[in-house]
Amino acid sequence: MNQKILEDFSRSVHNQLYEHILPFWTGPALDHEQGGWLGWMDNDSRIDRAKPKGLIVNSRILWTFSAVFRASPKKIYGEMAGRAYEIMTKRFWDSRHGGAFWRLTDDWRVLDDAKKIYGQAFCIYALVEYHQAFDDEGALTLAIQLFELVERHAHDSGHGGYFEVCHRDWSSAENSRLSEKDMAEKKSMNNHLHVLEAYTNLYRAWKNPRVAQRLRELIDLFARRILDSKTNHLHHFFDEQWRVRSDTYTFGHDIEATWLLCEATDVLEDAALLAQTRAIALKMTEAVLNEGHDTDSGLFYEGRAGQIIDRGKEWWPQAEAVVGFLNALEISREEKFFNAARQTWNYIMEHMVDRVHGDWFWRINEDGKPDSSQPKISEWKGPYHSSRACLETLRLLNQIHPPKK
């Protein structure tokens, strides 16, 4: 590969992370009135304090600044990580029953006390990252406590995997929908993908055999239940016994899963399982590249039965595509994956980056313009996908071409 192209790619990613994304989340995104971060902001920097503050975006902010501090231990990133840790442990954490509340009001009152496992997984993911960044044993203790709660109350010992939602006291909840756009089914791909992600990070810090056992179970579930081996796409929703209840797939989840599955298998240090997982990941990446990668190098959002049913391009699938394609390059050494990663990054630079108000737009519609109905900050829109993509891309590019000494 051309050395200058590699260096330019790496420089662009580095500059985007440290000079564009992070300055937004250490500046305009901060809530100077209530503390923490704003719950909602539109593309023109208008704030709506009637909107909630969500567990997902706040746990992802904690993960982001912890991970960034590990890569670049500057005072500002440490301060932001500490700020996010305080919000997580003093605002979202349920001191009575353990775990974290799903949603709070702008002034930090509990709005939704459900224990949605998707959210608990992100807490584990973020708390472990904070522990790794600052050697904070209290954060790891909370992550382990949360692992125990999830295992005790949400794991399905009969059919494998995890149920979606528990009540505040961890009793079983009938309403299993994660959000308004999700199906009310017992199990979902998305929930399992992020439990996998969380347990991978937990196992790095806590080599407990039960975590390894659950990682193996999750990897097996993706291979046998969640993945459609005929199409190499992931099914979305299932009943308790893993019967498929949905008929669409999202290219962003497909490509994100390729590298998260490889990462999970890698920490287990099982060469045979890693080879099997990489083979699956490569087939999935081929399907995304062949079916979901548009001629302008952006990644479509959703498909069904080989047809694109949502041609919009959201910020997070683009971020995950860059990492997923580079992961496929690492596995296969096929240059087409490097080209796809670089082209997708160029699409991000040309279309997703808001050069007026900062950060990235949520979505580019089919007309090529940003979707003004989607916010810049919300309970679902934060710095995690974009920042993580930059950190992972820099790591992978350095493996391709180590920096000069």
C-alpha positions in Angstrom: 0.0 0.0 0.0 1.1 3.5 -0.8 2.9 5.0 2.2 1.6 8.5 1.6 -2.0 7.3 1.4 -1.6 5.5 4.7 0.0 8.6 6.4 -2.7 10.9 5.0 -5.4 8.6 6.1 -4.0 8.3 9.6 -3.4 12.1 9.9 -7.0 12.8 8.8 -8.4 10.5 11.4 -6.2 11.8 14.1 -7.1 15.4 13.3 -10.8 14.7 13.1 -10.8 13.0 16.6 -8.6 15.5 18.5 -9.4 18.7 16.6 -13.1 18.3 15.7 -15.0 15.6 17.6 -13.6 16.0 21.1 -13.6 19.8 21.2 -17.4 19.6 20.6 -17.9 17.2 23.5 -15.6 19.2 25.8 -17.3 22.5 24.8 -20.7 23.1 23.3 -22.1 19.7 24.5 -21.5 20.4 28.2 -24.4 21.3 30.4 -23.2 24.3 32.5 -26.6 24.7 34.1 -27.4 21.2 35.4 -24.0 19.5 35.1 -22.8 16.7 32.9 -23.8 17.0 29.2 -26.8 18.4 27.5 -29.6 16.0 26.8 -30.7 17.3 23.4 -29.3 19.8 20.9 -30.3 20.2 17.2 -28.1 20.9 14.2 -28.3 24.7 14.8 -27.2 24.3 18.5 -30.7 24.9 19.9 -31.2 23.2 23.3 -34.4 21.5 24.5 -34.5 20.9 28.2 -37.8 19.0 28.0 -35.9 16.1 26.5 -34.5 13.4 28.8 -31.0 12.6 29.7 -30.4 9.0 28.8 -28.3 6.2 30.2 -27.0 5.2 26.8 -25.4 8.5 25.8 -24.0 9.1 29.3 -22.4 5.7 29.6 -21.0 6.1 26.1 -19.5 9.5 27.0 -17.9 7.8 30.0 -16.4 5.1 27.8 -15.3 7.7 25.2 -13.3 9.9 27.5 -11.8 7.0 29.4 -10.6 5.4 26.1 -9.3 8.7 24.8 -7.4 9.3 28.0 -5.7 5.9 27.6 -4.6 6.9 24.1 -3.8 10.6 24.9 -3.5 11.2 28.7 -4.2 14.9 28.7 -5.7 16.7 31.7 -8.9 17.7 29.8 -9.8 14.1 28.9 -9.2 13.0 32.5 -11.4 15.7 33.8 -14.2 14.8 31.3 -13.9 11.1 32.2 -14.2 12.0 35.9 -17.2 14.2 35.2 -18.9 11.4 33.4 -18.0 8.9 36.1 -19.6 11.1 38.7 -22.8 11.4 36.6 -22.9 7.6 36.2 -22.4 6.8 39.9 -24.3 9.6 41.5 -27.1 10.3 39.1 -27.9 7.1 37.2 -26.8 4.5 39.6 -29.6 2.8 41.6 -28.3 2.6 45.2 -31.2 0.5 46.3 -31.3 -2.3 43.8 -28.1 -1.9 41.9 -27.6 -1.1 38.2 -28.5 2.1 36.4 -31.8 3.9 35.6 -32.7 4.1 31.9 -33.7 7.7 31.7 -33.6 10.9 33.8 -35.1 14.4 33.4 -33.0 17.3 32.5 -32.6 18.1 36.2 -31.7 14.5 37.1 -35.0 13.2 38.5 -35.8 9.5 37.6 -38.0 9.4 34.6 -37.7 5.7 33.7 -36.3 3.3 36.3 -36.3 0.2 34.0 -33.2 -2.0 33.9 -32.8 -2.4 30.2 -30.0 -4.9 29.6 -28.7 -3.0 26.6 -28.1 0.0 29.0 -26.6 -2.2 31.7 -24.2 -3.6 29.2 -23.0 -0.1 28.2 -22.4 0.6 31.9 -20.2 -2.4 32.3 -18.3 -1.5 29.1 -17.8 2.1 30.3 -16.9 1.3 34.0 -14.3 -1.2 32.9 -12.8 1.3 30.5 -12.6 3.9 33.3 -10.9 1.3 35.5 -8.4 0.6 32.8 -7.7 4.3 32.3 -7.3 5.3 35.9 -6.7 2.0 37.8 -9.9 2.7 39.7 -10.9 -0.5 41.6 -14.2 1.0 42.6 -15.3 1.2 38.9 -14.3 -2.4 38.3 -16.2 -3.5 41.4 -19.3 -1.8 40.1 -18.9 -3.5 36.7 -18.6 -6.9 38.4 -21.6 -6.3 40.5 -23.6 -5.4 37.4 -22.3 -8.5 35.6 -23.7 -10.6 38.5 -27.0 -8.8 38.4 -27.4 -9.3 34.7 -26.5 -13.0 35.0 -28.8 -13.6 37.9 -31.9 -11.8 36.5 -31.6 -11.5 32.6 -29.7 -14.6 31.4 -31.9 -17.4 29.9 -30.6 -20.6 31.3 -33.0 -22.6 29.2 -32.5 -21.3 25.7 -29.4 -19.2 26.1 -28.8 -15.5 25.7 -30.5 -12.5 27.5 -33.9 -11.1 27.9 -34.3 -7.4 27.1 -35.8 -5.7 30.1 -36.2 -6.0 33.9 -38.1 -3.8 36.3 -36.2 -1.6 38.7 -35.9 -4.4 41.3 -34.7 -6.8 38.5 -38.0 -8.7 38.4 -39.1 -9.8 34.9 -40.8 -7.1 32.8 -43.4 -7.8 30.1 -42.7 -4.7 28.1 -39.5 -5.7 26.3 -39.1 -2.9 23.8 -35.8 -1.0 23.9 -37.2 2.0 22.0 -40.3 3.0 20.0 -38.9 1.7 16.7 -38.1 -1.8 18.1 -40.3 -4.9 18.2 -41.7 -6.1 21.5 -39.9 -9.4 21.4 -38.0 -11.3 24.2 -34.6 -11.2 22.5 -32.7 -9.0 20.0 -29.5 -9.0 18.0 -28.7 -5.5 19.2 -28.9 -6.4 22.9 -26.7 -9.4 22.5 -24.1 -7.5 20.4 -23.6 -5.0 23.2 -23.5 -7.6 26.0 -20.8 -9.3 23.9 -19.0 -6.0 23.7 -19.3 -5.3 27.4 -18.2 -8.8 28.5 -15.2 -8.6 26.1 -14.0 -5.5 27.9 -14.8 -7.0 31.3 -12.8 -10.1 30.5 -9.8 -8.0 29.7 -9.8 -6.7 33.3 -11.2 -9.6 35.1 -10.2 -13.1 33.9 -13.1 -14.8 35.4 -14.0 -18.2 33.8 -17.8 -17.4 33.9 -17.2 -14.3 31.8 -15.3 -16.5 29.3 -18.1 -19.0 29.3 -20.7 -16.3 28.5 -18.5 -14.9 25.7 -18.3 -18.4 24.2 -22.1 -18.7 24.5 -22.6 -15.3 22.8 -20.2 -16.1 20.0 -22.0 -19.4 19.4 -25.4 -17.7 19.4 -24.3 -15.2 16.8 -23.0 -18.1 14.6 -26.0 -20.4 15.1 -29.0 -18.2 15.8 -28.5 -14.6 15.0 -26.7 -14.8 11.7 -28.5 -15.9 8.6 -25.9 -18.1 7.0 -27.6 -18.0 3.6 -27.5 -14.2 3.3 -24.7 -13.4 5.8 -26.9 -10.7 7.5 -28.0 -10.6 11.1 -31.6 -11.1 12.0 -32.9 -8.5 14.4 -35.6 -9.9 16.7 -36.4 -13.3 18.2 -38.8 -14.9 20.6 -37.7 -16.7 23.8 -36.8 -19.9 21.9 -34.8 -18.0 19.2 -37.4 -18.2 16.5 -36.9 -15.3 14.1 -39.5 -12.5 14.3 -38.1 -9.9 11.9 -37.2 -9.8 8.2 -34.9 -6.8 7.8 -31.2 -6.2 8.4 -29.1 -3.1 9.0 -25.7 -2.8 7.3 -24.3 -0.8 10.3 -25.0 -3.6 12.8 -23.7 -6.2 10.4 -20.4 -4.5 9.9 -20.1 -3.6 13.6 -20.6 -7.2 14.6 -17.8 -8.4 12.3 -15.1 -6.7 14.3 -16.7 -7.0 17.7 -17.0 -10.8 17.3 -13.4 -11.0 16.3 -12.4 -8.9 19.2 -14.4 -11.1 21.6 -12.9 -14.2 20.3 -9.4 -12.8 20.3 -9.5 -12.1 24.1 -10.4 -15.8 24.7 -7.0 -16.8 23.1 -8.6 -19.8 21.3 -6.9 -20.0 17.9 -9.4 -22.5 16.4 -12.4 -20.4 17.5 -10.8 -17.2 16.2 -10.2 -18.8 12.8 -13.9 -19.8 12.6 -15.1 -16.4 13.7 -12.8 -14.6 11.3 -14.2 -16.7 8.4 -17.7 -15.7 9.4 -16.7 -12.0 9.8 -15.1 -12.0 6.3 -18.3 -13.4 4.7 -20.4 -10.8 6.5 -18.1 -8.0 5.4 -18.2 -9.1 1.8 -22.0 -9.0 2.0 -21.9 -5.4 3.4 -19.4 -4.3 0.8 -21.3 -5.8 -2.1 -24.8 -4.9 -1.1 -24.7 -1.9 1.3 -21.8 0.2 0.0 -23.2 2.9 -2.3 -21.4 4.3 -5.3 -20.7 7.5 -3.3 -18.9 5.2 -0.7 -21.5 5.8 2.0 -23.2 2.9 3.7 -27.0 2.5 3.3 -29.0 2.0 6.4 -31.3 -1.0 5.9 -32.2 -3.8 3.6 -34.7 -6.6 3.2 -34.4 -9.7 0.9 -31.6 -8.3 -1.1 -33.2 -4.9 -1.6 -32.3 -1.5 0.0 -35.3 -0.3 1.9 -33.7 2.7 3.6 -31.1 4.6 1.5 -30.3 7.1 4.2 -26.7 7.2 5.6 -26.5 7.6 9.4 -23.4 8.6 11.2 -22.8 5.4 13.2 -22.9 2.9 10.3 -20.3 5.0 8.5 -18.0 4.9 11.5 -18.4 1.2 12.1 -17.8 0.5 8.4 -14.3 2.1 8.5 -13.3 -0.2 11.3 -15.1 -3.3 9.9 -13.4 -2.9 6.5 -10.0 -2.5 8.1 -10.7 -5.6 10.3 -11.4 -7.5 7.1 -8.1 -6.2 5.6 -6.3 -7.5 8.7 -7.9 -11.0 8.2 -7.6 -11.3 4.4 -4.9 -8.9 3.3 -7.1 -8.0 0.4 -6.6 -4.4 -0.6 -10.2 -3.9 -1.6 -11.1 -3.6 2.1 -8.5 -1.0 2.6 -9.9 1.0 -0.3 -13.5 0.6 1.0 -12.4 1.9 4.5 -10.6 4.9 3.0 -13.5 5.7 0.7 -16.0 5.5 3.5 -13.8 7.8 5.6 -13.7 10.2 2.7 -17.5 10.1 2.6 -17.6 11.0 6.3 -15.3 13.9 5.7 -17.3 15.2 2.8 -20.8 14.7 4.1 -21.1 13.8 7.8 -18.9 16.4 9.4 -20.6 19.6 10.5 -18.0 22.2 9.9 -20.1 25.0 11.2 -21.5 23.8 14.6 -19.2 20.8 15.2 -19.4 17.0 15.6 -21.2 14.9 12.9 -24.7 15.0 11.5 -27.0 12.2 12.5 -28.1 11.3 9.0 -27.7 12.3 5.3 -30.9 11.8 3.4 -31.2 10.4 -0.1 -31.0 13.9 -1.5 -27.5 14.2 -0.1 -28.5 16.8 2.6 -28.4 16.5 6.4 -31.6 15.4 8.0 -32.7 18.5 10.0 -35.2 16.4 12.0 -32.5 14.5 13.7 -30.5 16.0 16.6 -26.8 16.6 17.1 -27.1 15.4 20.8 -29.8 13.1 22.2 -30.1 10.1 24.4 -29.0 8.0 21.4 -26.5 10.5 19.7 -23.1 10.9 21.4 -19.4 10.7 20.7 -19.0 6.9 21.1 -19.2 5.5 17.5 -17.2 8.3 15.9 -14.5 8.5 18.6 -14.1 4.7 18.8 -13.9 4.5 15.1 -11.1 7.0 15.1 -9.2 5.2 17.9 -9.6 1.8 16.3 -8.7 3.1 12.8 -5.5 4.6 14.1 -4.6 1.4 15.9 -5.3 -0.7 12.8 -3.5 1.7 10.4 -0.4 1.6 12.7 -0.5 -2.2 12.4 -0.4 -1.9 8.7 2.3 0.7 8.7 4.0 1.2 12.1 5.0 4.8 12.7 8.7 5.8 11.9 11.0 5.8 15.0 
